[in-house]
Every structure is written in C-alpha cells, then in structure tokens.
Amino acid sequence: MKRVLVANRGEIAVRIIEACRSCGVETVAVYSQADESSSHVWMADQAVRIGRPPASESYLCVNKLLHVALETGCDGLHPGYGFLSERSGFVDQCTAEGITFIGPTADHIRLMGDKAEARRTVTALGVPVVPGSEGAFSDIDEAYAVVQDIGFPLLIKARSGGGGRGMRVVEDISQFRSLFAQARSEAEAAFGDGELYLERYFQRIRHIEVQVFGDRHGNVSHLGERDCTLQRRHQKLLEETPSTVIDDSKRDSICNAAVAITRGINYEGAGTVEFIYDDLSGEFFFIEMKTRVQVEHTISEVVTGLALVGEQVLVAAGDPLSFAGKNPDREGHAIEFRINAEDPARDFLPSPGILKRWVPPQAEWIRFDSHVYQGYTIPPYYDSLLGKLIVRGRDRDEALERSRAALRAFEVQGVATTIPFHLRVIDHPDFISNQVHTRWVETELK
C-alpha cells in the first residue's frame, strides 16, 4: 500500500495520517467547506475539498470519495469511525475500483450490522446473548405480537448502525407503539433502514467491551477489555481500562468469548465485541460487534504500547499481526475523557464557536488526540468532539488523581465544554467506588 485516502475528518483523520506516516504510507485528506482550517487538511500529503458543509454533500458522498481516491492514485482507503465506516456497500464499491478498504470485509460488516443475524451467529458459537427477538421488524403490529414474550423493560434497537440512534427504552406496553414509531423514523433517517430489533432491557448494568484483532492468516488476538459504562443516552462519555469490577477469571471468560466470536467468523482487522455485564449476578451477554476502530481505542494503545491504527494499515496490506500468537501484555490503568463542545449545564447543548483560548495540559502521563487549536472555529455541522484526553497511572487511584490535575489545568475559552462535567463525575463517591451503571448519569448524577 502506497497511498491512502483518509475518508473522515476531525481527530480520527489526524490519527490516521500519523499512523500512515509511521508506516511509510502517503495520505490524501478530504475536507468540506466548513473544515478548510482543520488540522488534518495541512497534515496530509495532499488535500482535496469535496463539497459543502453538510455531511450528505461531502463526507457521505461515495462517488466523490471514490473519484478523489482514483484521481490521486490511492490504493487504500481508511474510513475511520462514523460516516461510511460500517457501510458494506461502500466496501464493495471500493473493492470494485481496486481500492483496499482498511477495515473488515463487506461480509463481516453485513453480518454484524444485522443485529438479528449477529445474535444467531454468536449463539451458535456458544456465547450468551441478551434475551430478545429472533428477527427484526418494520411492521409495528408484528413487533407488538412478541413483546410480552420478551418482557419489560424493553430496548428497541435499530438493526443497522448504532450510537444510540434508533434506540428507545420501553418501560411498559402502553409506551410501545409510540416509541417504536419514533425509533423506526430515526433509524430510517440515520441508516436508511427502519428495521428494529427488540431485546430485554437491564436497568443497572455495566458496558464492557473487548478490543479484538484478526488477520487474513488466521491469527486472532485480544487486547483486553474496556469499561465504557459511563454513558448518556447510549453515548459513551468516559472509558477506562482495565475494568476494576471484574476479577481475572471473569476477565478471561469475557475476553475468550470475544476471541471465539472473532475467530468463529474469520474476522480481519480491528473490531470491538461489546457486552453488558451484571455485577450482581456476574453474568455477561453479547450485545453487538463494532466492525471498525472505536473512539476509545486509544486507552488500549496506552496500556499495551501498540499502535492499533497503524496495525490496521499493515493488516489490510496483507501483513500478519505484529503480535500474532499472543494477547499483548497490558500495564497500568488508563482513562479517556471525551472533550466535547457541549454545555453540560444546558442539557449538553452543542456549543460551536471560536476557541479563543485552548491550552491542553501536558505531562508524560498524558496523551491528547485532537484536530483543533487556539483560534479554530468549531463548525455546527458535525460531531462535537474536540479531543480525547487520555490519562494513565500505575493503578486506577493514581489515574484518577492525575485526571483531576489534568482536567483542572485544561484552559478553554470561547465555547462550553464537557470538562466541568468530567470533574464532577470523577469526584463523585459513586464513581470513585465503582457504583455506577449505564443510566447513572441520567438517573443519579442529575
């Protein structure tokens, strides 16, 4: 692989460019009119403007992306996360044009993108799944006929996509029809697929995910688990590794289950197998597999010392995993804080504008991934993520102590950010004692 089109924006585009550079691979960036001043534009070897600010006219325009890739001589394409990263049809189109998609195969994306088919596959591999419907529904009456068998509370989920879109919690039968209609409409708008899957909803659970990697030579490894329990409306806010609520025996069980799934489908590239975990019963259940690199992959990099995006590039080019035959050792504890341009005091309302002052903290135990800088204008069209603050320590206590210092030292003026929210969280007794669950922010912190 000689040249890669970076089919994304923001901090992940910067990360991809850096990873390609370390592998000796050239990069071509694309950008919308709103992103002309973004860091990824001048970091790449070449940059091409592809459209107006709305993503539908730029970053989601398959024909434009492929045209740029071919015109600039790209033999690879990295989708990052979001946008087109889990569109199997896009992978097929890249393949038809002779461009290597840096990610899993189209078949793997199709398989794991269909929640019902993923459940059937995982069940056949002996991994427990959350009780739910055998198939997905678009017809509300057909769905209504099976809800009593699943029980309440119930979770409605879009068959395609993720990120909390097309997802609703149903407390009782009286809410079902209206919430089903809302979820179907949202799923159709976000993913072009209004089919919905139903599953039992657990009130107080933790979200544990495992970073996995496979290559075309049959090698499969995991890089440990991440605890992504702290969420708001199904959107992750803070992640850490390792999870301190599971012991080594349970950790082995969860990670081995993730490897069994990855090996069972002959998966290639980076992926994340996600589970819910009931810390009262010690049970865990598969919920889905994300067939892409995750926002929070950075904390796995910090504790293993590996460069996962660079590994993606090499594996896509046909190389075996650099750590083939072993699960890499992990050292210390790492926490990632998503620094978003949102106002926590106003129900996390987006806060676009000009960064009049922007001075991230610096220390040898801090990593900060970002695409913005002082004077940068944050556009209102995209995800509000400004950067990822990753703090490591010898253990969780030291990581938390250092996190407080890092967050307090972070200087920002011009826009509201989630920094005050993070400070409030890590000082809360429930978080310190690990007594949180996926709805804790909405039900307890408020």
MARVOPA-430844 format. One line per field, with one value per residue (C-alpha): x, y, z; residue number from 0; residue in three letters. Coordinates in steps of 0.1 Angstrom, whole numbers, plus 5000, padded with zeros to 4 digits. Example, Ala and Ser with C-alpha at 12.3 -4.5 7.8 and 13.67 -1.06 7.14 Angstrom:
BEGIN
c1 c(5123; 5137) .
c2 c(4955; 4989) .
c3 c(5078; 5071) .
pos c(0; 1) .
code c(ALA; SER) .
***
This chain:
BEGIN
c1 c(5000; 5015; 4988; 4957; 4926; 4915; 4877; 4869; 4876; 4885; 4908; 4905; 4916; 4947; 4953; 4951; 4975; 5000; 4997; 5002; 5032; 5048; 5042; 5057; 5024; 5013; 4979; 4953; 4928; 4893; 4875; 4843; 4840; 4835; 4867; 4892; 4911; 4911; 4945; 4941; 4939; 4975; 4989; 4982; 5005; 4976; 4941; 4910; 4878; 4848; 4817; 4796; 4794; 4766; 4780; 4754; 4771; 4807; 4819; 4789; 4792; 4806; 4810; 4831; 4853; 4860; 4866; 4892; 4908; 4912; 4923; 4950; 4963; 4952; 4953; 4939; 4911; 4906; 4871; 4879; 4847; 4812; 4803; 4809; 4829; 4802; 4786; 4791; 4780; 4808; 4833; 4820; 4824; 4860; 4868; 4853; 4875; 4906; 4910; 4918; 4893; 4912; 4888; 4869; 4853; 4819; 4805; 4817; 4801; 4768; 4768; 4775; 4755; 4723; 4716; 4693; 4718; 4746; 4727; 4721; 4758; 4771; 4746; 4758; 4794; 4783; 4784; 4754; 4732; 4706; 4671; 4653; 4635; 4647; 4644; 4640; 4607; 4594; 4558; 4546; 4518; 4542; 4566; 4537; 4528; 4561; 4568; 4551; 4573; 4604; 4592; 4597; 4616; 4623; 4650; 4642; 4673; 4680; 4691; 4717; 4740; 4745; 4755; 4721; 4702; 4670; 4671; 4644; 4638; 4601; 4590; 4556; 4532; 4514; 4546; 4555; 4537; 4547; 4584; 4586; 4574; 4599; 4628; 4618; 4617; 4651; 4667; 4654; 4668; 4702; 4708; 4683; 4670; 4639; 4641; 4641; 4653; 4638; 4657; 4652; 4665; 4685; 4681; 4715; 4743; 4778; 4791; 4822; 4839; 4869; 4893; 4900; 4921; 4923; 4943; 4939; 4964; 4941; 4957; 4933; 4942; 4925; 4940; 4919; 4887; 4875; 4848; 4825; 4797; 4796; 4771; 4744; 4715; 4736; 4765; 4798; 4814; 4844; 4861; 4888; 4909; 4911; 4877; 4881; 4847; 4856; 4882; 4908; 4886; 4857; 4880; 4893; 4858; 4847; 4879; 4878; 4842; 4852; 4880; 4857; 4834; 4862; 4878; 4844; 4836; 4872; 4873; 4900; 4911; 4903; 4869; 4852; 4830; 4806; 4789; 4766; 4777; 4755; 4779; 4753; 4750; 4783; 4765; 4776; 4758; 4769; 4751; 4770; 4803; 4815; 4833; 4857; 4882; 4864; 4868; 4882; 4909; 4934; 4933; 4941; 4971; 4983; 4983; 4997; 5021; 5007; 4996; 4963; 4956; 4990; 4983; 4951; 4970; 4996; 4969; 4949; 4980; 4983; 5008; 5002; 4995; 5027; 5016; 5004; 5001; 4997; 4975; 4997; 5005; 4989; 5004; 4988; 4954; 4942; 4911; 4898; 4878; 4858; 4862; 4832; 4820; 4788; 4773; 4765; 4746; 4722; 4715; 4747; 4736; 4762; 4785; 4800; 4822; 4857; 4883; 4896; 4919; 4929; 4958; 4955; 4975; 5009; 5027; 5045; 5014; 4990; 4981; 4959; 4944; 4928; 4924; 4917; 4939; 4936; 4917; 4899; 4863; 4842; 4816; 4780; 4776; 4794; 4801; 4811; 4842; 4872; 4897; 4904; 4923; 4939; 4955; 4974; 4986; 5000; 4965; 4930; 4937; 4967; 4950; 4921; 4944; 4963; 4930; 4918; 4950; 4949; 4913; 4918; 4948; 4929; 4924; 4895; 4877; 4852; 4830; 4814; 4830; 4824; 4854; 4833; 4811; 4841; 4855; 4821; 4820; 4854; 4849; 4816; 4816; 4797; 4822; 4852; 4837; 4827; 4790; 4778; 4757; 4749; 4719; 4737; 4743; 4706; 4691; 4716; 4740; 4713) .
c2 c(5000; 5033; 5060; 5061; 5083; 5094; 5094; 5112; 5144; 5156; 5139; 5104; 5118; 5132; 5099; 5080; 5104; 5100; 5062; 5061; 5083; 5059; 5031; 5050; 5054; 5087; 5102; 5122; 5141; 5152; 5181; 5200; 5238; 5240; 5221; 5242; 5251; 5217; 5202; 5171; 5193; 5205; 5174; 5151; 5149; 5161; 5175; 5178; 5198; 5176; 5196; 5219; 5216; 5191; 5155; 5144; 5167; 5158; 5130; 5108; 5112; 5079; 5089; 5120; 5100; 5073; 5098; 5116; 5083; 5072; 5107; 5109; 5074; 5060; 5022; 5022; 5040; 5044; 5052; 5060; 5057; 5070; 5082; 5053; 5031; 5004; 5006; 4972; 4986; 5012; 4984; 4966; 4998; 5003; 4967; 4970; 5000; 4982; 5002; 4983; 4992; 4994; 4975; 4943; 4927; 4937; 4903; 4909; 4943; 4929; 4900; 4921; 4950; 4929; 4926; 4895; 4876; 4885; 4871; 4838; 4836; 4843; 4819; 4791; 4799; 4793; 4829; 4841; 4868; 4891; 4876; 4892; 4888; 4863; 4888; 4925; 4942; 4971; 4964; 4976; 4950; 4921; 4936; 4941; 4904; 4893; 4920; 4902; 4871; 4892; 4912; 4947; 4970; 4965; 4980; 4989; 4990; 4998; 4967; 4988; 5014; 5024; 5054; 5055; 5064; 5044; 5032; 5036; 5022; 5010; 5008; 4992; 4981; 5014; 5032; 5006; 5018; 5054; 5046; 5020; 5046; 5071; 5046; 5034; 5070; 5078; 5046; 5053; 5088; 5078; 5045; 5041; 5010; 5012; 4976; 4973; 4946; 4940; 4929; 4927; 4958; 4956; 4985; 4985; 4970; 4978; 4981; 4960; 4958; 4938; 4951; 4923; 4920; 4894; 4890; 4870; 4845; 4831; 4850; 4863; 4882; 4904; 4935; 4933; 4949; 4985; 4997; 5021; 5022; 5060; 5070; 5095; 5084; 5055; 5077; 5070; 5099; 5083; 5050; 5032; 5001; 4976; 4973; 4971; 4955; 4921; 4897; 4878; 4848; 4868; 4889; 4857; 4845; 4877; 4881; 4845; 4849; 4879; 4859; 4829; 4852; 4869; 4835; 4819; 4844; 4846; 4883; 4905; 4938; 4957; 4952; 4956; 4930; 4946; 4930; 4940; 4928; 4924; 4928; 4914; 4880; 4880; 4873; 4888; 4889; 4898; 4928; 4937; 4938; 4971; 4964; 4994; 5011; 5027; 5063; 5048; 5025; 5050; 5036; 5002; 5016; 5033; 5002; 4979; 5002; 4992; 5015; 5000; 5023; 5015; 4978; 4983; 4996; 4968; 4940; 4955; 4954; 4916; 4915; 4893; 4908; 4921; 4904; 4872; 4842; 4862; 4885; 4916; 4923; 4954; 4977; 5003; 5019; 5045; 5067; 5086; 5117; 5129; 5167; 5178; 5213; 5209; 5227; 5202; 5230; 5232; 5195; 5191; 5216; 5218; 5249; 5257; 5289; 5302; 5287; 5320; 5301; 5264; 5251; 5213; 5200; 5184; 5157; 5124; 5105; 5125; 5118; 5142; 5135; 5164; 5184; 5218; 5247; 5282; 5304; 5274; 5278; 5248; 5242; 5233; 5205; 5175; 5156; 5179; 5160; 5184; 5159; 5130; 5134; 5101; 5099; 5069; 5058; 5027; 5019; 5034; 5056; 5072; 5076; 5094; 5117; 5126; 5131; 5157; 5176; 5174; 5185; 5214; 5225; 5225; 5261; 5267; 5300; 5308; 5277; 5255; 5220; 5188; 5194; 5206; 5175; 5152; 5168; 5164; 5127; 5117; 5134; 5117; 5089; 5065; 5068; 5065; 5034; 5020; 5020; 5033; 5018; 5028; 5050; 5065; 5099; 5103; 5088; 5096; 5124; 5149) .
c3 c(5000; 4988; 4993; 5015; 5012; 5046; 5043; 5075; 5095; 5130; 5154; 5138; 5105; 5122; 5139; 5106; 5089; 5117; 5116; 5078; 5081; 5106; 5082; 5053; 5035; 5019; 5026; 5008; 5030; 5020; 5036; 5034; 5030; 5068; 5075; 5055; 5086; 5103; 5111; 5090; 5059; 5061; 5078; 5048; 5018; 4996; 5004; 4982; 4990; 4983; 4990; 5011; 5049; 5053; 5056; 5030; 5005; 5014; 5038; 5029; 4991; 4980; 4943; 4953; 4977; 4951; 4924; 4945; 4955; 4919; 4906; 4933; 4929; 4962; 4966; 5001; 5020; 5057; 5068; 5105; 5126; 5119; 5084; 5060; 5082; 5086; 5052; 5035; 5001; 5003; 5009; 4978; 4957; 4969; 4961; 4926; 4920; 4931; 4964; 4996; 5023; 5056; 5078; 5078; 5047; 5034; 5045; 5081; 5082; 5068; 5093; 5124; 5112; 5112; 5149; 5145; 5123; 5146; 5176; 5157; 5147; 5183; 5199; 5176; 5188; 5224; 5236; 5257; 5242; 5257; 5255; 5226; 5193; 5167; 5139; 5132; 5125; 5104; 5110; 5144; 5147; 5141; 5167; 5192; 5190; 5205; 5232; 5260; 5255; 5259; 5289; 5302; 5304; 5267; 5244; 5208; 5187; 5150; 5131; 5113; 5128; 5164; 5186; 5203; 5171; 5165; 5201; 5228; 5263; 5267; 5304; 5298; 5270; 5269; 5255; 5229; 5198; 5200; 5209; 5181; 5156; 5168; 5167; 5132; 5119; 5134; 5121; 5086; 5086; 5101; 5083; 5055; 5073; 5096; 5107; 5145; 5169; 5204; 5234; 5272; 5289; 5321; 5345; 5362; 5341; 5330; 5295; 5289; 5255; 5242; 5216; 5191; 5160; 5133; 5100; 5068; 5080; 5107; 5136; 5163; 5195; 5220; 5237; 5269; 5279; 5283; 5307; 5289; 5315; 5318; 5292; 5285; 5262; 5250; 5240; 5258; 5277; 5295; 5292; 5312; 5311; 5327; 5343; 5381; 5386; 5372; 5385; 5364; 5360; 5347; 5325; 5309; 5303; 5286; 5265; 5255; 5244; 5222; 5207; 5200; 5180; 5161; 5152; 5145; 5117; 5104; 5111; 5096; 5111; 5142; 5159; 5192; 5208; 5233; 5263; 5291; 5325; 5356; 5385; 5409; 5392; 5374; 5341; 5308; 5275; 5239; 5225; 5193; 5175; 5161; 5128; 5130; 5152; 5182; 5195; 5227; 5211; 5224; 5260; 5247; 5229; 5260; 5282; 5255; 5238; 5204; 5175; 5165; 5136; 5121; 5127; 5107; 5077; 5078; 5082; 5053; 5032; 5039; 5067; 5097; 5131; 5147; 5179; 5162; 5185; 5217; 5236; 5243; 5279; 5295; 5321; 5343; 5341; 5315; 5314; 5283; 5286; 5256; 5255; 5236; 5226; 5247; 5276; 5305; 5323; 5294; 5288; 5268; 5241; 5213; 5216; 5183; 5180; 5181; 5205; 5219; 5243; 5240; 5262; 5268; 5298; 5292; 5312; 5304; 5317; 5294; 5258; 5239; 5205; 5187; 5155; 5169; 5181; 5196; 5171; 5155; 5145; 5156; 5129; 5139; 5113; 5128; 5160; 5188; 5198; 5202; 5215; 5237; 5269; 5280; 5314; 5327; 5361; 5378; 5390; 5390; 5421; 5405; 5372; 5389; 5409; 5377; 5358; 5383; 5379; 5341; 5338; 5362; 5342; 5309; 5297; 5273; 5265; 5238; 5239; 5266; 5270; 5290; 5312; 5342; 5338; 5339; 5370; 5387; 5377; 5389; 5423; 5429; 5455; 5433; 5405; 5429; 5444; 5410; 5419; 5385; 5357; 5321; 5332; 5362; 5346; 5338; 5370; 5397; 5387; 5377) .
pos c(0; 1; 2; 3; 4; 5; 6; 7; 8; 9; 10; 11; 12; 13; 14; 15; 16; 17; 18; 19; 20; 21; 22; 23; 24; 25; 26; 27; 28; 29; 30; 31; 32; 33; 34; 35; 36; 37; 38; 39; 40; 41; 42; 43; 44; 45; 46; 47; 48; 49; 50; 51; 52; 53; 54; 55; 56; 57; 58; 59; 60; 61; 62; 63; 64; 65; 66; 67; 68; 69; 70; 71; 72; 73; 74; 75; 76; 77; 78; 79; 80; 81; 82; 83; 84; 85; 86; 87; 88; 89; 90; 91; 92; 93; 94; 95; 96; 97; 98; 99; 100; 101; 102; 103; 104; 105; 106; 107; 108; 109; 110; 111; 112; 113; 114; 115; 116; 117; 118; 119; 120; 121; 122; 123; 124; 125; 126; 127; 128; 129; 130; 131; 132; 133; 134; 135; 136; 137; 138; 139; 140; 141; 142; 143; 144; 145; 146; 147; 148; 149; 150; 151; 152; 153; 154; 155; 156; 157; 158; 159; 160; 161; 162; 163; 164; 165; 166; 167; 168; 169; 170; 171; 172; 173; 174; 175; 176; 177; 178; 179; 180; 181; 182; 183; 184; 185; 186; 187; 188; 189; 190; 191; 192; 193; 194; 195; 196; 197; 198; 199; 200; 201; 202; 203; 204; 205; 206; 207; 208; 209; 210; 211; 212; 213; 214; 215; 216; 217; 218; 219; 220; 221; 222; 223; 224; 225; 226; 227; 228; 229; 230; 231; 232; 233; 234; 235; 236; 237; 238; 239; 240; 241; 242; 243; 244; 245; 246; 247; 248; 249; 250; 251; 252; 253; 254; 255; 256; 257; 258; 259; 260; 261; 262; 263; 264; 265; 266; 267; 268; 269; 270; 271; 272; 273; 274; 275; 276; 277; 278; 279; 280; 281; 282; 283; 284; 285; 286; 287; 288; 289; 290; 291; 292; 293; 294; 295; 296; 297; 298; 299; 300; 301; 302; 303; 304; 305; 306; 307; 308; 309; 310; 311; 312; 313; 314; 315; 316; 317; 318; 319; 320; 321; 322; 323; 324; 325; 326; 327; 328; 329; 330; 331; 332; 333; 334; 335; 336; 337; 338; 339; 340; 341; 342; 343; 344; 345; 346; 347; 348; 349; 350; 351; 352; 353; 354; 355; 356; 357; 358; 359; 360; 361; 362; 363; 364; 365; 366; 367; 368; 369; 370; 371; 372; 373; 374; 375; 376; 377; 378; 379; 380; 381; 382; 383; 384; 385; 386; 387; 388; 389; 390; 391; 392; 393; 394; 395; 396; 397; 398; 399; 400; 401; 402; 403; 404; 405; 406; 407; 408; 409; 410; 411; 412; 413; 414; 415; 416; 417; 418; 419; 420; 421; 422; 423; 424; 425; 426; 427; 428; 429; 430; 431; 432; 433; 434; 435; 436; 437; 438; 439; 440; 441; 442; 443; 444; 445) .
code c(MET; LYS; ARG; VAL; LEU; VAL; ALA; ASN; ARG; GLY; GLU; ILE; ALA; VAL; ARG; ILE; ILE; GLU; ALA; CYS; ARG; SER; CYS; GLY; VAL; GLU; THR; VAL; ALA; VAL; TYR; SER; GLN; ALA; ASP; GLU; SER; SER; SER; HIS; VAL; TRP; MET; ALA; ASP; GLN; ALA; VAL; ARG; ILE; GLY; ARG; PRO; PRO; ALA; SER; GLU; SER; TYR; LEU; CYS; VAL; ASN; LYS; LEU; LEU; HIS; VAL; ALA; LEU; GLU; THR; GLY; CYS; ASP; GLY; LEU; HIS; PRO; GLY; TYR; GLY; PHE; LEU; SER; GLU; ARG; SER; GLY; PHE; VAL; ASP; GLN; CYS; THR; ALA; GLU; GLY; ILE; THR; PHE; ILE; GLY; PRO; THR; ALA; ASP; HIS; ILE; ARG; LEU; MET; GLY; ASP; LYS; ALA; GLU; ALA; ARG; ARG; THR; VAL; THR; ALA; LEU; GLY; VAL; PRO; VAL; VAL; PRO; GLY; SER; GLU; GLY; ALA; PHE; SER; ASP; ILE; ASP; GLU; ALA; TYR; ALA; VAL; VAL; GLN; ASP; ILE; GLY; PHE; PRO; LEU; LEU; ILE; LYS; ALA; ARG; SER; GLY; GLY; GLY; GLY; ARG; GLY; MET; ARG; VAL; VAL; GLU; ASP; ILE; SER; GLN; PHE; ARG; SER; LEU; PHE; ALA; GLN; ALA; ARG; SER; GLU; ALA; GLU; ALA; ALA; PHE; GLY; ASP; GLY; GLU; LEU; TYR; LEU; GLU; ARG; TYR; PHE; GLN; ARG; ILE; ARG; HIS; ILE; GLU; VAL; GLN; VAL; PHE; GLY; ASP; ARG; HIS; GLY; ASN; VAL; SER; HIS; LEU; GLY; GLU; ARG; ASP; CYS; THR; LEU; GLN; ARG; ARG; HIS; GLN; LYS; LEU; LEU; GLU; GLU; THR; PRO; SER; THR; VAL; ILE; ASP; ASP; SER; LYS; ARG; ASP; SER; ILE; CYS; ASN; ALA; ALA; VAL; ALA; ILE; THR; ARG; GLY; ILE; ASN; TYR; GLU; GLY; ALA; GLY; THR; VAL; GLU; PHE; ILE; TYR; ASP; ASP; LEU; SER; GLY; GLU; PHE; PHE; PHE; ILE; GLU; MET; LYS; THR; ARG; VAL; GLN; VAL; GLU; HIS; THR; ILE; SER; GLU; VAL; VAL; THR; GLY; LEU; ALA; LEU; VAL; GLY; GLU; GLN; VAL; LEU; VAL; ALA; ALA; GLY; ASP; PRO; LEU; SER; PHE; ALA; GLY; LYS; ASN; PRO; ASP; ARG; GLU; GLY; HIS; ALA; ILE; GLU; PHE; ARG; ILE; ASN; ALA; GLU; ASP; PRO; ALA; ARG; ASP; PHE; LEU; PRO; SER; PRO; GLY; ILE; LEU; LYS; ARG; TRP; VAL; PRO; PRO; GLN; ALA; GLU; TRP; ILE; ARG; PHE; ASP; SER; HIS; VAL; TYR; GLN; GLY; TYR; THR; ILE; PRO; PRO; TYR; TYR; ASP; SER; LEU; LEU; GLY; LYS; LEU; ILE; VAL; ARG; GLY; ARG; ASP; ARG; ASP; GLU; ALA; LEU; GLU; ARG; SER; ARG; ALA; ALA; LEU; ARG; ALA; PHE; GLU; VAL; GLN; GLY; VAL; ALA; THR; THR; ILE; PRO; PHE; HIS; LEU; ARG; VAL; ILE; ASP; HIS; PRO; ASP; PHE; ILE; SER; ASN; GLN; VAL; HIS; THR; ARG; TRP; VAL; GLU; THR; GLU; LEU; LYS) .
***
